[in-house]
Amino acid sequence: MKEFTIKVNSYLSADISGYYNCDYVGYQKSGNPDFINHLKNMPMKSSELDLVKDFIDMQYVGITKDTCQIDETKIVGKDIIPVDDIYTEGVFVAEDCIQTLLDLGAKSVILYVIAKTRD
């Protein structure tokens, strides 16, 4: 497992540790975890595709709070490990989710992803 740091940015108020298993180097390139692409690109209903597209198009600071129902009682004072498939610096979805968890009273948040795009 490899470690990286998600730096403070407009979505995140503190540096956060993240961990990943392998580099995401590009679809069908040697050593790339292509199983992620296969899982992500399984046939979806058009309404599901529209939801994903709309989410990406409307990303903004606070979108997690506005679009997710999170039970604060399960967050306050807890160490939280969100799990995702791929982390890409500059996309900010993970950062917004992490900040939401911190704002809701998480004791700590550490991100785990299967793969991370190279810097």
MARGU-814397 format. One record per residue: residue in one letter; residue number from 1; y, z negated, x of N, C-alpha, C, O, CB in turn. Coordinates in Angstrom, 3 decimals. Glycine has a CB too. Layout:
+------+------+----------+----------+----------+----------+----------+----------+----------+----------+----------+----------+----------+----------+----------+----------+----------+
! resn ! resi !   nnorth !      nup !    neast !  canorth !     caup !   caeast !   cnorth !      cup !    ceast !   onorth !      oup !    oeast !  cbnorth !     cbup !   cbeast !
+------+------+----------+----------+----------+----------+----------+----------+----------+----------+----------+----------+----------+----------+----------+----------+----------+
!    a !  NUM !        Y !        Z !        X !        Y !        Z !        X !        Y !        Z !        X !        Y !        Z !        X !        Y !        Z !        X !
...
+------+------+----------+----------+----------+----------+----------+----------+----------+----------+----------+----------+----------+----------+----------+----------+----------+
// end
This chain:
+------+------+----------+----------+----------+----------+----------+----------+----------+----------+----------+----------+----------+----------+----------+----------+----------+
! resn ! resi !   nnorth !      nup !    neast !  canorth !     caup !   caeast !   cnorth !      cup !    ceast !   onorth !      oup !    oeast !  cbnorth !     cbup !   cbeast !
+------+------+----------+----------+----------+----------+----------+----------+----------+----------+----------+----------+----------+----------+----------+----------+----------+
!    m !    1 !   -1.164 !    0.000 !    0.853 !    0.000 !    0.000 !    0.000 !    1.233 !    0.000 !    0.904 !    1.276 !   -0.685 !    1.925 !   -0.005 !   -1.226 !   -0.973 !
!    k !    2 !    2.234 !    0.785 !    0.502 !    3.477 !    0.909 !    1.264 !    4.615 !    0.262 !    0.484 !    4.619 !    0.262 !   -0.747 !    3.798 !    2.400 !    1.568 !
!    e !    3 !    5.571 !   -0.285 !    1.211 !    6.706 !   -0.958 !    0.574 !    7.967 !   -0.110 !    0.725 !    8.134 !    0.598 !    1.718 !    6.925 !   -2.366 !    1.188 !
!    f !    4 !    8.846 !   -0.186 !   -0.264 !   10.160 !    0.437 !   -0.183 !   11.151 !   -0.456 !   -0.909 !   10.760 !   -1.367 !   -1.638 !   10.148 !    1.877 !   -0.788 !
!    t !    5 !   12.429 !   -0.193 !   -0.707 !   13.475 !   -0.975 !   -1.363 !   14.291 !   -0.070 !   -2.260 !   14.745 !    0.996 !   -1.846 !   14.382 !   -1.675 !   -0.329 !
!    i !    6 !   14.469 !   -0.512 !   -3.492 !   15.365 !    0.185 !   -4.413 !   16.722 !   -0.490 !   -4.229 !   16.879 !   -1.676 !   -4.517 !   14.854 !    0.121 !   -5.938 !
!    k !    7 !   17.686 !    0.265 !   -3.752 !   18.999 !   -0.273 !   -3.418 !   19.892 !   -0.412 !   -4.658 !   19.732 !    0.295 !   -5.653 !   19.678 !    0.618 !   -2.384 !
!    v !    8 !   20.832 !   -1.345 !   -4.555 !   21.841 !   -1.530 !   -5.602 !   22.484 !   -0.181 !   -5.914 !   22.776 !    0.606 !   -5.013 !   22.923 !   -2.573 !   -5.164 !
!    n !    9 !   22.698 !    0.071 !   -7.198 !   23.369 !    1.301 !   -7.629 !   24.018 !    1.024 !   -8.980 !   24.059 !   -0.126 !   -9.418 !   22.360 !    2.516 !   -7.718 !
!    s !   10 !   24.515 !    2.037 !   -9.631 !   25.223 !    1.825 !  -10.901 !   24.301 !    1.316 !  -12.014 !   24.789 !    0.843 !  -13.040 !   25.885 !    3.121 !  -11.343 !
!    y !   11 !   22.997 !    1.403 !  -11.834 !   22.037 !    0.921 !  -12.829 !   21.471 !   -0.453 !  -12.471 !   20.942 !   -1.146 !  -13.340 !   20.901 !    1.918 !  -12.978 !
!    l !   12 !   21.577 !   -0.852 !  -11.202 !   20.860 !   -2.015 !  -10.702 !   21.784 !   -2.896 !   -9.870 !   22.461 !   -2.408 !   -8.965 !   19.647 !   -1.583 !   -9.874 !
!    s !   13 !   21.814 !   -4.197 !  -10.173 !   22.767 !   -5.102 !   -9.535 !   22.246 !   -5.798 !   -8.276 !   23.016 !   -6.484 !   -7.602 !   23.185 !   -6.133 !  -10.516 !
!    a !   14 !   20.970 !   -5.643 !   -7.942 !   20.414 !   -6.268 !   -6.744 !   19.326 !   -5.373 !   -6.154 !   18.662 !   -4.635 !   -6.880 !   19.846 !   -7.674 !   -7.068 !
!    d !   15 !   19.148 !   -5.442 !   -4.841 !   18.049 !   -4.708 !   -4.225 !   16.726 !   -5.253 !   -4.758 !   16.580 !   -6.460 !   -4.955 !   18.108 !   -4.812 !   -2.672 !
!    i !   16 !   15.770 !   -4.364 !   -4.987 !   14.468 !   -4.731 !   -5.535 !   13.366 !   -4.127 !   -4.661 !   13.475 !   -2.984 !   -4.217 !   14.330 !   -4.250 !   -7.013 !
!    s !   17 !   12.317 !   -4.894 !   -4.421 !   11.166 !   -4.387 !   -3.670 !   10.290 !   -3.537 !   -4.580 !   10.104 !   -3.832 !   -5.761 !   10.345 !   -5.552 !   -3.061 !
!    g !   18 !    9.770 !   -2.491 !   -4.000 !    8.818 !   -1.647 !   -4.697 !    7.638 !   -1.361 !   -3.782 !    7.754 !   -1.425 !   -2.559 !    9.480 !   -0.335 !   -5.165 !
!    y !   19 !    6.512 !   -1.049 !   -4.384 !    5.307 !   -0.727 !   -3.639 !    4.693 !    0.537 !   -4.217 !    4.777 !    0.794 !   -5.418 !    4.298 !   -1.900 !   -3.675 !
!    y !   20 !    4.069 !    1.326 !   -3.338 !    3.413 !    2.546 !   -3.806 !    2.181 !    2.816 !   -2.967 !    2.035 !    2.302 !   -1.858 !    4.377 !    3.749 !   -3.753 !
!    n !   21 !    1.306 !    3.625 !   -3.514 !    0.035 !    3.913 !   -2.869 !    0.097 !    5.136 !   -1.956 !   -0.493 !    5.132 !   -0.876 !   -1.027 !    4.116 !   -3.912 !
!    c !   22 !    0.805 !    6.179 !   -2.381 !    0.837 !    7.402 !   -1.582 !    2.134 !    8.168 !   -1.827 !    2.845 !    7.935 !   -2.804 !   -0.376 !    8.290 !   -1.906 !
!    d !   23 !    2.417 !    9.087 !   -0.910 !    3.598 !    9.943 !   -1.060 !    3.298 !   11.052 !   -2.059 !    2.197 !   11.603 !   -2.096 !    4.028 !   10.543 !    0.308 !
!    y !   24 !    4.307 !   11.366 !   -2.869 !    4.218 !   12.529 !   -3.739 !    4.890 !   13.664 !   -2.977 !    6.106 !   13.650 !   -2.782 !    4.895 !   12.274 !   -5.160 !
!    v !   25 !    4.102 !   14.644 !   -2.547 !    4.625 !   15.697 !   -1.668 !    4.792 !   17.039 !   -2.367 !    5.332 !   17.975 !   -1.777 !    3.718 !   15.868 !   -0.485 !
!    g !   26 !    4.345 !   17.150 !   -3.593 !    4.474 !   18.397 !   -4.337 !    3.138 !   18.858 !   -4.874 !    2.109 !   18.758 !   -4.205 !    5.080 !   19.476 !   -3.465 !
!    y !   27 !    3.171 !   19.356 !   -6.075 !    1.956 !   19.764 !   -6.773 !    1.145 !   20.752 !   -5.951 !    1.683 !   21.725 !   -5.425 !    2.302 !   20.374 !   -8.119 !
!    q !   28 !   -0.127 !   20.501 !   -5.847 !   -1.129 !   21.304 !   -5.155 !   -0.899 !   21.393 !   -3.648 !   -1.441 !   22.283 !   -2.993 !   -1.153 !   22.685 !   -5.737 !
!    k !   29 !   -0.105 !   20.484 !   -3.097 !    0.038 !   20.416 !   -1.647 !   -0.982 !   19.420 !   -1.113 !   -1.365 !   18.482 !   -1.812 !    1.490 !   20.010 !   -1.235 !
!    s !   30 !   -1.415 !   19.621 !    0.110 !   -2.436 !   18.787 !    0.722 !   -2.055 !   17.310 !    0.677 !   -0.958 !   16.929 !    1.086 !   -2.673 !   19.221 !    2.158 !
!    g !   31 !   -2.966 !   16.488 !    0.179 !   -2.749 !   15.054 !    0.116 !   -1.962 !   14.569 !   -1.082 !   -1.781 !   13.362 !   -1.245 !   -2.069 !   14.625 !    1.325 !
!    n !   32 !   -1.489 !   15.467 !   -1.921 !   -0.713 !   15.069 !   -3.090 !   -1.629 !   14.501 !   -4.179 !   -2.732 !   15.009 !   -4.383 !    0.089 !   16.266 !   -3.635 !
!    p !   33 !   -1.180 !   13.448 !   -4.881 !   -1.994 !   12.893 !   -5.974 !   -1.857 !   13.730 !   -7.247 !   -1.199 !   13.315 !   -8.201 !   -1.586 !   11.433 !   -6.259 !
!    d !   34 !   -2.475 !   14.898 !   -7.255 !   -2.315 !   15.837 !   -8.372 !   -2.858 !   15.324 !   -9.700 !   -2.501 !   15.845 !  -10.757 !   -2.992 !   17.125 !   -8.040 !
!    f !   35 !   -3.723 !   14.300 !   -9.658 !   -4.231 !   13.760 !  -10.917 !   -3.082 !   13.271 !  -11.796 !   -3.195 !   13.278 !  -13.021 !   -5.225 !   12.615 !  -10.651 !
!    i !   36 !   -1.975 !   12.844 !  -11.180 !   -0.804 !   12.412 !  -11.956 !   -0.281 !   13.573 !  -12.799 !    0.023 !   13.401 !  -13.979 !    0.316 !   11.879 !  -11.017 !
!    n !   37 !   -0.177 !   14.749 !  -12.192 !    0.307 !   15.923 !  -12.920 !   -0.631 !   16.279 !  -14.064 !   -0.182 !   16.655 !  -15.147 !    0.458 !   17.118 !  -11.973 !
!    h !   38 !   -1.912 !   16.165 !  -13.829 !   -2.874 !   16.498 !  -14.878 !   -2.736 !   15.538 !  -16.057 !   -2.778 !   15.960 !  -17.213 !   -4.309 !   16.461 !  -14.325 !
!    l !   39 !   -2.573 !   14.254 !  -15.765 !   -2.397 !   13.279 !  -16.840 !   -1.085 !   13.496 !  -17.586 !   -1.045 !   13.437 !  -18.815 !   -2.447 !   11.862 !  -16.280 !
!    k !   40 !   -0.012 !   13.747 !  -16.836 !    1.311 !   13.901 !  -17.457 !    1.416 !   15.176 !  -18.268 !    2.192 !   15.243 !  -19.221 !    2.393 !   13.887 !  -16.398 !
!    n !   41 !    0.652 !   16.180 !  -17.905 !    0.788 !   17.481 !  -18.557 !   -0.333 !   17.776 !  -19.535 !   -0.577 !   18.931 !  -19.885 !    0.842 !   18.564 !  -17.525 !
!    m !   42 !   -1.017 !   16.723 !  -19.976 !   -2.016 !   16.919 !  -21.018 !   -1.293 !   17.408 !  -22.268 !   -0.125 !   17.078 !  -22.475 !   -2.820 !   15.598 !  -21.301 !
!    p !   43 !   -1.967 !   18.182 !  -23.095 !   -1.291 !   18.704 !  -24.284 !   -0.642 !   17.593 !  -25.113 !   -1.254 !   16.564 !  -25.398 !   -2.280 !   19.479 !  -25.146 !
!    m !   44 !    0.609 !   17.834 !  -25.487 !    1.348 !   16.904 !  -26.332 !    1.794 !   17.628 !  -27.591 !    1.935 !   18.851 !  -27.611 !    2.567 !   16.307 !  -25.578 !
!    k !   45 !    2.008 !   16.860 !  -28.623 !    2.593 !   17.423 !  -29.827 !    4.035 !   17.784 !  -29.527 !    4.658 !   17.160 !  -28.668 !    2.497 !   16.433 !  -31.024 !
!    s !   46 !    4.573 !   18.769 !  -30.208 !    5.950 !   19.188 !  -29.941 !    6.929 !   18.041 !  -30.161 !    7.938 !   17.960 !  -29.462 !    6.328 !   20.374 !  -30.829 !
!    s !   47 !    6.658 !   17.156 !  -31.111 !    7.560 !   16.023 !  -31.358 !    7.566 !   15.068 !  -30.162 !    8.602 !   14.479 !  -29.853 !    7.142 !   15.265 !  -32.643 !
!    e !   48 !    6.421 !   14.907 !  -29.483 !    6.360 !   14.064 !  -28.293 !    7.123 !   14.705 !  -27.143 !    7.827 !   14.017 !  -26.403 !    4.905 !   13.810 !  -27.886 !
!    l !   49 !    6.989 !   16.011 !  -26.991 !    7.727 !   16.724 !  -25.950 !    9.226 !   16.615 !  -26.171 !    9.983 !   16.422 !  -25.219 !    7.310 !   18.191 !  -25.910 !
!    d !   50 !    9.659 !   16.738 !  -27.418 !   11.076 !   16.624 !  -27.742 !   11.602 !   15.233 !  -27.393 !   12.718 !   15.097 !  -26.893 !   11.311 !   16.924 !  -29.230 !
!    l !   51 !   10.803 !   14.208 !  -27.654 !   11.203 !   12.840 !  -27.341 !   11.399 !   12.665 !  -25.843 !   12.386 !   12.065 !  -25.418 !   10.162 !   11.845 !  -27.858 !
!    v !   52 !   10.477 !   13.178 !  -25.038 !   10.594 !   13.080 !  -23.584 !   11.831 !   13.834 !  -23.113 !   12.591 !   13.312 !  -22.298 !    9.327 !   13.634 !  -22.891 !
!    k !   53 !   12.046 !   15.045 !  -23.606 !   13.202 !   15.845 !  -23.206 !   14.494 !   15.150 !  -23.602 !   15.436 !   15.096 !  -22.812 !   13.138 !   17.244 !  -23.834 !
!    d !   54 !   14.548 !   14.618 !  -24.814 !   15.752 !   13.923 !  -25.274 !   16.053 !   12.709 !  -24.411 !   17.212 !   12.443 !  -24.094 !   15.599 !   13.497 !  -26.731 !
!    f !   55 !   15.017 !   11.973 !  -24.028 !   15.223 !   10.787 !  -23.197 !   15.822 !   11.171 !  -21.851 !   16.767 !   10.533 !  -21.386 !   13.901 !   10.035 !  -22.992 !
!    i !   56 !   15.279 !   12.211 !  -21.222 !   15.782 !   12.643 !  -19.918 !   17.207 !   13.148 !  -20.048 !   18.042 !   12.852 !  -19.194 !   14.881 !   13.738 !  -19.317 !
!    d !   57 !   17.505 !   13.901 !  -21.093 !   18.843 !   14.467 !  -21.280 !   19.895 !   13.405 !  -21.561 !   21.063 !   13.605 !  -21.227 !   18.826 !   15.467 !  -22.410 !
!    m !   58 !   19.514 !   12.269 !  -22.173 !   20.509 !   11.284 !  -22.578 !   20.497 !   10.028 !  -21.711 !   21.044 !    9.004 !  -22.120 !   20.287 !   10.904 !  -24.012 !
!    q !   59 !   19.903 !   10.077 !  -20.552 !   19.813 !    8.892 !  -19.693 !   21.202 !    8.343 !  -19.385 !   22.114 !    9.093 !  -19.036 !   19.074 !    9.228 !  -18.384 !
!    y !   60 !   21.354 !    7.019 !  -19.519 !   22.616 !    6.337 !  -19.234 !   22.334 !    4.878 !  -18.940 !   21.255 !    4.378 !  -19.261 !   23.612 !    6.476 !  -20.416 !
!    v !   61 !   23.289 !    4.188 !  -18.334 !   23.132 !    2.767 !  -18.058 !   22.934 !    2.026 !  -19.380 !   23.749 !    2.154 !  -20.294 !   24.366 !    2.207 !  -17.283 !
!    g !   62 !   21.860 !    1.258 !  -19.482 !   21.568 !    0.499 !  -20.686 !   20.638 !    1.181 !  -21.664 !   20.414 !    0.661 !  -22.757 !   22.816 !    0.186 !  -21.368 !
!    i !   63 !   20.090 !    2.327 !  -21.307 !   19.223 !    3.057 !  -22.241 !   17.959 !    2.260 !  -22.572 !   17.434 !    2.365 !  -23.681 !   18.838 !    4.423 !  -21.652 !
!    t !   64 !   17.472 !    1.470 !  -21.625 !   16.270 !    0.667 !  -21.899 !   16.553 !   -0.342 !  -23.007 !   15.761 !   -0.488 !  -23.938 !   15.792 !   -0.065 !  -20.617 !
!    k !   65 !   17.682 !   -1.034 !  -22.904 !   18.046 !   -2.021 !  -23.935 !   18.234 !   -1.356 !  -25.296 !   17.879 !   -1.918 !  -26.332 !   19.333 !   -2.765 !  -23.535 !
!    d !   66 !   18.795 !   -0.159 !  -25.274 !   19.088 !    0.544 !  -26.522 !   17.871 !    1.180 !  -27.178 !   17.874 !    1.409 !  -28.387 !   20.106 !    1.597 !  -26.269 !
!    t !   67 !   16.830 !    1.469 !  -26.400 !   15.715 !    2.248 !  -26.949 !   14.377 !    1.515 !  -26.954 !   13.404 !    2.022 !  -27.511 !   15.569 !    3.512 !  -26.174 !
!    c !   68 !   14.311 !    0.337 !  -26.346 !   13.039 !   -0.392 !  -26.266 !   13.148 !   -1.743 !  -26.963 !   14.190 !   -2.396 !  -26.922 !   12.617 !   -0.587 !  -24.795 !
!    q !   69 !   12.071 !   -2.144 !  -27.594 !   12.009 !   -3.475 !  -28.188 !   11.221 !   -4.366 !  -27.228 !   10.017 !   -4.187 !  -27.044 !   11.348 !   -3.441 !  -29.624 !
!    i !   70 !   11.918 !   -5.328 !  -26.622 !   11.294 !   -6.205 !  -25.637 !   11.404 !   -7.637 !  -26.138 !   12.491 !   -8.097 !  -26.486 !   11.958 !   -6.048 !  -24.229 !
!    d !   71 !   10.296 !   -8.326 !  -26.174 !   10.260 !   -9.716 !  -26.610 !   10.724 !  -10.598 !  -25.451 !    9.972 !  -10.837 !  -24.506 !    8.826 !  -10.122 !  -27.089 !
!    e !   72 !   11.966 !  -11.080 !  -25.530 !   12.548 !  -11.890 !  -24.463 !   11.688 !  -13.100 !  -24.124 !   11.647 !  -13.514 !  -22.966 !   13.937 !  -12.346 !  -24.855 !
!    t !   73 !   11.007 !  -13.671 !  -25.094 !   10.210 !  -14.875 !  -24.838 !    9.069 !  -14.603 !  -23.861 !    8.545 !  -15.529 !  -23.242 !    9.649 !  -15.421 !  -26.148 !
!    k !   74 !    8.688 !  -13.343 !  -23.724 !    7.619 !  -12.987 !  -22.794 !    8.175 !  -12.643 !  -21.418 !    7.408 !  -12.383 !  -20.491 !    6.810 !  -11.814 !  -23.339 !
!    i !   75 !    9.509 !  -12.637 !  -21.273 !   10.160 !  -12.235 !  -20.034 !   10.784 !  -13.422 !  -19.299 !   10.653 !  -13.538 !  -18.080 !   11.220 !  -11.194 !  -20.325 !
!    v !   76 !   11.451 !  -14.286 !  -20.026 !   12.229 !  -15.379 !  -19.430 !   11.372 !  -16.214 !  -18.482 !   10.317 !  -16.727 !  -18.854 !   12.821 !  -16.276 !  -20.528 !
!    g !   77 !   11.860 !  -16.335 !  -17.240 !   11.208 !  -17.172 !  -16.239 !    9.931 !  -16.614 !  -15.635 !    9.268 !  -17.297 !  -14.855 !   10.908 !  -18.464 !  -16.832 !
!    k !   78 !    9.577 !  -15.384 !  -15.982 !    8.324 !  -14.785 !  -15.503 !    8.579 !  -13.842 !  -14.331 !    9.659 !  -13.267 !  -14.197 !    7.621 !  -14.029 !  -16.643 !
!    d !   79 !    7.561 !  -13.697 !  -13.488 !    7.537 !  -12.665 !  -12.450 !    6.948 !  -11.420 !  -13.115 !    5.834 !  -11.460 !  -13.636 !    6.690 !  -13.117 !  -11.165 !
!    i !   80 !    7.695 !  -10.321 !  -13.094 !    7.301 !   -9.106 !  -13.815 !    7.019 !   -7.979 !  -12.818 !    7.759 !   -7.790 !  -11.852 !    8.410 !   -8.678 !  -14.821 !
!    i !   81 !    5.940 !   -7.236 !  -13.065 !    5.602 !   -6.069 !  -12.245 !    5.474 !   -4.852 !  -13.161 !    4.397 !   -4.605 !  -13.704 !    4.276 !   -6.306 !  -11.437 !
!    p !   82 !    6.554 !   -4.089 !  -13.339 !    6.418 !   -2.828 !  -14.081 !    5.575 !   -1.848 !  -13.259 !    5.654 !   -1.839 !  -12.031 !    7.823 !   -2.213 !  -14.406 !
!    v !   83 !    4.784 !   -1.038 !  -13.926 !    3.930 !   -0.052 !  -13.267 !    4.306 !    1.328 !  -13.795 !    4.452 !    1.528 !  -15.001 !    2.410 !   -0.356 !  -13.510 !
!    d !   84 !    4.460 !    2.275 !  -12.870 !    4.826 !    3.644 !  -13.261 !    4.027 !    4.615 !  -12.405 !    3.354 !    4.215 !  -11.455 !    6.371 !    3.895 !  -13.102 !
!    d !   85 !    4.109 !    5.891 !  -12.751 !    3.350 !    6.889 !  -12.000 !    4.061 !    7.312 !  -10.719 !    3.492 !    7.197 !   -9.634 !    3.095 !    8.104 !  -12.867 !
!    i !   86 !    5.301 !    7.802 !  -10.828 !    6.024 !    8.325 !   -9.670 !    7.430 !    7.745 !   -9.649 !    8.105 !    7.701 !  -10.678 !    6.073 !    9.877 !   -9.696 !
!    y !   87 !    7.870 !    7.303 !   -8.479 !    9.251 !    6.863 !   -8.320 !    9.999 !    7.937 !   -7.537 !    9.555 !    8.376 !   -6.476 !    9.331 !    5.471 !   -7.597 !
!    t !   88 !   11.135 !    8.347 !   -8.079 !   12.003 !    9.297 !   -7.400 !   13.389 !    8.698 !   -7.315 !   14.010 !    8.399 !   -8.335 !   12.030 !   10.666 !   -8.131 !
!    e !   89 !   13.871 !    8.525 !   -6.099 !   15.221 !    7.987 !   -5.907 !   16.232 !    8.914 !   -6.568 !   16.161 !   10.135 !   -6.425 !   15.544 !    7.812 !   -4.396 !
!    g !   90 !   17.175 !    8.315 !   -7.294 !   18.219 !    9.099 !   -7.942 !   17.944 !    9.431 !   -9.392 !   18.805 !   10.006 !  -10.057 !   18.423 !   10.351 !   -7.198 !
!    v !   91 !   16.764 !    9.086 !   -9.913 !   16.460 !    9.340 !  -11.323 !   16.908 !    8.167 !  -12.185 !   17.373 !    8.389 !  -13.303 !   14.955 !    9.598 !  -11.517 !
!    f !   92 !   16.788 !    6.931 !  -11.714 !   17.345 !    5.703 !  -12.296 !   16.650 !    5.159 !  -13.538 !   17.136 !    4.178 !  -14.102 !   18.743 !    5.938 !  -12.629 !
!    v !   93 !   15.560 !    5.727 !  -13.991 !   14.848 !    5.173 !  -15.138 !   14.264 !    3.808 !  -14.770 !   14.413 !    2.845 !  -15.523 !   13.729 !    6.139 !  -15.611 !
!    a !   94 !   13.606 !    3.724 !  -13.625 !   13.023 !    2.450 !  -13.187 !   14.108 !    1.407 !  -12.987 !   13.937 !    0.249 !  -13.369 !   12.222 !    2.636 !  -11.886 !
!    e !   95 !   15.224 !    1.811 !  -12.389 !   16.310 !    0.882 !  -12.131 !   16.866 !    0.292 !  -13.426 !   17.132 !   -0.908 !  -13.502 !   17.417 !    1.576 !  -11.356 !
!    d !   96 !   17.039 !    1.124 !  -14.428 !   17.563 !    0.646 !  -15.704 !   16.583 !   -0.330 !  -16.358 !   17.000 !   -1.339 !  -16.927 !   17.847 !    1.830 !  -16.644 !
!    c !   97 !   15.304 !   -0.036 !  -16.281 !   14.278 !   -0.928 !  -16.834 !   14.263 !   -2.252 !  -16.074 !   14.213 !   -3.317 !  -16.690 !   12.882 !   -0.260 !  -16.775 !
!    i !   98 !   14.306 !   -2.199 !  -14.759 !   14.307 !   -3.417 !  -13.945 !   15.519 !   -4.277 !  -14.270 !   15.391 !   -5.490 !  -14.438 !   14.291 !   -3.069 !  -12.447 !
!    q !   99 !   16.696 !   -3.661 !  -14.361 !   17.906 !   -4.422 !  -14.660 !   17.808 !   -5.078 !  -16.038 !   18.252 !   -6.210 !  -16.227 !   19.143 !   -3.511 !  -14.591 !
!    t !  100 !   17.231 !   -4.367 !  -16.985 !   17.043 !   -4.940 !  -18.322 !   16.161 !   -6.184 !  -18.248 !   16.474 !   -7.206 !  -18.859 !   16.419 !   -3.897 !  -19.281 !
!    l !  101 !   15.077 !   -6.103 !  -17.512 !   14.182 !   -7.259 !  -17.368 !   14.899 !   -8.437 !  -16.710 !   14.724 !   -9.584 !  -17.120 !   12.941 !   -6.876 !  -16.545 !
!    l !  102 !   15.703 !   -8.151 !  -15.694 !   16.478 !   -9.217 !  -15.049 !   17.499 !   -9.813 !  -16.012 !   17.672 !  -11.030 !  -16.073 !   17.188 !   -8.681 !  -13.797 !
!    d !  103 !   18.170 !   -8.949 !  -16.761 !   19.161 !   -9.428 !  -17.737 !   18.528 !  -10.291 !  -18.824 !   19.173 !  -11.184 !  -19.373 !   19.878 !   -8.245 !  -18.380 !
!    l !  104 !   17.260 !  -10.018 !  -19.128 !   16.562 !  -10.790 !  -20.153 !   15.962 !  -12.084 !  -19.601 !   15.300 !  -12.824 !  -20.329 !   15.468 !   -9.946 !  -20.778 !
!    g !  105 !   16.191 !  -12.354 !  -18.324 !   15.785 !  -13.634 !  -17.756 !   14.535 !  -13.639 !  -16.901 !   13.985 !  -14.704 !  -16.621 !   15.594 !  -14.570 !  -18.826 !
!    a !  106 !   14.072 !  -12.461 !  -16.478 !   12.906 !  -12.431 !  -15.592 !   13.218 !  -13.211 !  -14.314 !   14.317 !  -13.114 !  -13.768 !   12.501 !  -10.962 !  -15.256 !
!    k !  107 !   12.249 !  -13.975 !  -13.851 !   12.411 !  -14.724 !  -12.606 !   12.508 !  -13.755 !  -11.429 !   13.339 !  -13.929 !  -10.538 !   11.234 !  -15.713 !  -12.403 !
!    s !  108 !   11.651 !  -12.735 !  -11.433 !   11.679 !  -11.685 !  -10.409 !   11.051 !  -10.422 !  -10.985 !   10.279 !  -10.470 !  -11.943 !   10.928 !  -12.138 !   -9.110 !
!    v !  109 !   11.399 !   -9.294 !  -10.380 !   10.814 !   -8.011 !  -10.769 !   10.475 !   -7.257 !   -9.490 !   11.319 !   -7.100 !   -8.608 !   11.792 !   -7.177 !  -11.684 !
!    i !  110 !    9.249 !   -6.799 !   -9.399 !    8.789 !   -5.961 !   -8.294 !    8.159 !   -4.731 !   -8.924 !    7.286 !   -4.854 !   -9.782 !    7.768 !   -6.725 !   -7.349 !
!    l !  111 !    8.592 !   -3.544 !   -8.507 !    8.076 !   -2.295 !   -9.077 !    6.829 !   -1.837 !   -8.323 !    6.791 !   -1.879 !   -7.093 !    9.157 !   -1.193 !   -9.039 !
!    y !  112 !    5.818 !   -1.402 !   -9.059 !    4.647 !   -0.758 !   -8.457 !    4.507 !    0.635 !   -9.052 !    4.495 !    0.801 !  -10.271 !    3.347 !   -1.600 !   -8.691 !
!    v !  113 !    4.399 !    1.635 !   -8.182 !    4.174 !    3.005 !   -8.626 !    2.983 !    3.577 !   -7.853 !    2.687 !    3.151 !   -6.737 !    5.454 !    3.883 !   -8.420 !
!    i !  114 !    2.314 !    4.539 !   -8.461 !    1.199 !    5.184 !   -7.792 !    1.701 !    5.984 !   -6.590 !    1.129 !    5.923 !   -5.502 !    0.434 !    6.096 !   -8.771 !
!    a !  115 !    2.783 !    6.733 !   -6.809 !    3.306 !    7.587 !   -5.746 !    4.832 !    7.537 !   -5.728 !    5.478 !    7.214 !   -6.725 !    2.819 !    9.039 !   -5.926 !
!    k !  116 !    5.374 !    7.863 !   -4.579 !    6.830 !    7.906 !   -4.407 !    7.181 !    9.224 !   -3.746 !    6.543 !    9.629 !   -2.775 !    7.353 !    6.693 !   -3.558 !
!    t !  117 !    8.191 !    9.889 !   -4.271 !    8.628 !   11.116 !   -3.621 !    9.239 !   10.752 !   -2.278 !    9.829 !    9.683 !   -2.127 !    9.645 !   11.899 !   -4.507 !
!    r !  118 !    9.097 !   11.633 !   -1.312 !    9.623 !   11.357 !    0.025 !   11.137 !   11.429 !    0.025 !   11.746 !   12.199 !   -0.717 !    9.048 !   12.341 !    1.050 !
!    d !  119 !   11.733 !   10.597 !    0.884 !   13.202 !   10.580 !    1.012 !   13.709 !   11.855 !    1.652 !   14.916 !   12.014 !    1.838 !   13.660 !    9.373 !    1.835 !
+------+------+----------+----------+----------+----------+----------+----------+----------+----------+----------+----------+----------+----------+----------+----------+----------+
// end
